[in-house]
């Protein structure tokens, strides 16, 4: 079922029954969420009609990024309303060449930037998610034609309550700068990068500091990372440094215990964290024990976990998504996994609903071949083309990454995981499962 007249939801797919619960997969609309967010909901009283299935918080029934997007439902605020307009979005054209359509956009908000979008003169919209979320400043590279101007920016902050600010974009056009043009236009296609230099390629400061902290196994760089990403930085540095004392820097008790669980490979310490499923998944991948996967509540995540650890594509048919096959294609380098993906049908107890199966199979083959050229990265899609350089241990391939939302964010994640693999800090099974 699809919705075409606005609203936050574009598609709702009935996945099937899980025990006594009806399972739905809901995808956010392009206009409201950029089309990259989705959630899985499970309702018991579905026979009574949709009006009776969801009393209480949406987070009680649903999991996934769209859950948190809807739960936080930002209030629109414009200049002159209750809270002061304190967001700023600036843009710099990267060269004076009229054929160069690239602009570098920087969004700043003292409450932290959750996401911002750029609205063109024809009211078309480009959505950019801040990674990590709630950094006070975030930069992304986008392309716009002269006919797209003037531009309006919409910023969602991380304040309480969350606000959406609308404001004009201040664009600076530089004078001709030949050397700068050469610097940004010539990709480092054959450059051999070590782990630290791969980290230095990351544009977003928080992820760059986390990358260098992990490579150096020094948590001091985590102090430069904005909340709430600071805790995740400490946890990953503790993991790669095998030092549970670093976990003590994490304020939230449950997350602190989950951090120790990873360092000590102690699954019993995962249960206190609100995101215990992620902790069980990581411990399972670290010790190669599928019995830990059984502790994961989400059935799809449980099957992904087992399939990756056992390197068994036959388990993917019960995972509920195409990511499972693509994870194994990355790990095994075997196109036969993609043949299995091409044969799936919407049948069985856990059907897989894929909007464009041919496209996903083609992407799977690219992953198996470690061929990034022509492999289109799709924002918010989980396992994707940006992991190819990591599996190939070749960060220079990140320069060839193409995205449905062109910018720096997807290359940042690409360089981050490539650096982690070069330094052999995390097993490849854990990297693909985390995505």
C-alpha positions, 0 to 999 in steps of 0.5 A, a space after each residue: 500500500 502506498 501514499 502519494 499525497 504527502 505525509 511522512 509515510 510512502 509505503 506500507 508492506 505487510 510482511 506476514 505473521 510472527 507468532 500472534 503478531 502482524 508484521 509491517 514494514 513502513 517506509 518514510 516518504 521522500 518529501 518528509 524523510 528523504 525516503 531513506 528511513 523505514 521501520 518494522 512494526 509488530 501488532 497483536 490485535 490486528 484483527 480489530 482494525 488499525 485504529 485499535 492496534 497501536 495504543 501508546 508510544 509508537 516505539 512500543 510497537 516499532 523499531 527502525 530509524 523511522 520510529 525515532 523520526 516520527 516519535 520526535 516529530 519536529 515542530 516547524 519554527 519560523 523567524 518571529 515565533 517563540 524560540 529564537 532562530 539560531 540556525 545558520 546555513 552557509 554555502 560556498 561554490 567550490 570554484 568560479 567555473 560556471 560548469 562546476 555545479 558543486 557547493 559546500 554547505 555548512 549547517 550550524 546550530 548551538 542545539 546540534 544539527 539532526 538533519 537539514 534539507 535544501 529547497 530549490 526554486 522549483 520546490 524540489 528538496 535534497 535531504 542531508 542527515 548529519 552523521 553523527 547526529 547532533 553535531 553543532 556543525 555539519 558540512 556536506 557537498 551538493 550540486 545545484 544548477 543556476 536555475 535551482 537558485 535561490 535556495 532555502 534551507 530547512 534545519 532540524 535541531 536537537 533541542 528540547 523540544 526539537 525545532 525545524 528552522 527555515 532560512 535563506 542560504 547565504 552563498 559565496 562565489 569565489 574568484 577563479 582559483 586554479 590550484 583549488 580547482 585542481 585540488 578538489 577535482 582530481 581524485 586520488 584514484 591510485 593513492 596508497 593510503 595508510 589508516 591514519 591518512 584514510 581517517 584524515 580524508 573524512 570531512 565530518 570532524 566527529 567521525 574523523 576524531 573517532 577514526 583516529 582515536 580507534 587507529 591510535 587506540 587513544 581515547 583522548 580524541 573522543 573528547 573532541 566528539 560531540 554528544 551523543 556520539 562521544 559514548 560510542 567513540 569511547 566504546 569502540 576505542 575500548 574494544 580495539 584497545 582491549 581496555 575496559 577501563 575506557 568504558 568507565 568514561 561512558 555516563 549511561 550505565 547500560 551503555 557502559 556495561 555493554 562496552 565492557 561486554 564487548 571488551 570482555 566478550 561477556 554477553 551477559 553484560 549486554 542486557 542492561 543496555 536499551 540497545 541490547 540487540 546490538 551488543 549481542 550481535 557484536 559479541 556474537 561476531 567477535 567470538 563467532 558464536 551463533 548461540 549469542 545471536 539467539 538472544 537478539 529479539 529482532 528475527 531478521 537481525 538474528 538470522 543475519 547474525 547467524 548467516 554471517 557467522 556461519 557464512 551460510 547464504 541459505 539462512 538469508 531466506 529467513 532474514 526478511 531483507 536483501 542485506 543478508 545476501 549482500 553481506 555474504 557477497 562482500 565477505 565471500 567474494 562469491 557471485 553465487 550468493 547473488 544468484 540465491 538473491 535473484 531466486 527469492 520470492 514473496 513466499 514463506 513465513 518471512 517473505 522478503 519485499 524488495 522494490 527493485 530486485 534486479 537492482 539489488 542483485 546487480 549491486 550484490 554482484 558489484 559487492 562480490 567483485 569488489 567493483 565500486 564503479 557503477 555501484 550506486 550508494 543509497 543513503 540509509 540503506 544499510 549494507 551498501 557499496 561504501 563498504 567495498 573499499 573496506 573489504 578490499 582494504 583500499 580506501 582510494 576506491 572511496 573517491 569513485 563512490 557514487 551516491 543517490 544524495 551526492 555529498 561527503 557523508 557517504 565517503 566519510 563512512 567509506 574512509 572510516 571503515 576502510 581505515 578500520 580494516 587496514 589497521 585490522 581493528 575489527 573483523 569484517 563480519 562485525 563491520 558488515 553486521 553493523 551496517 
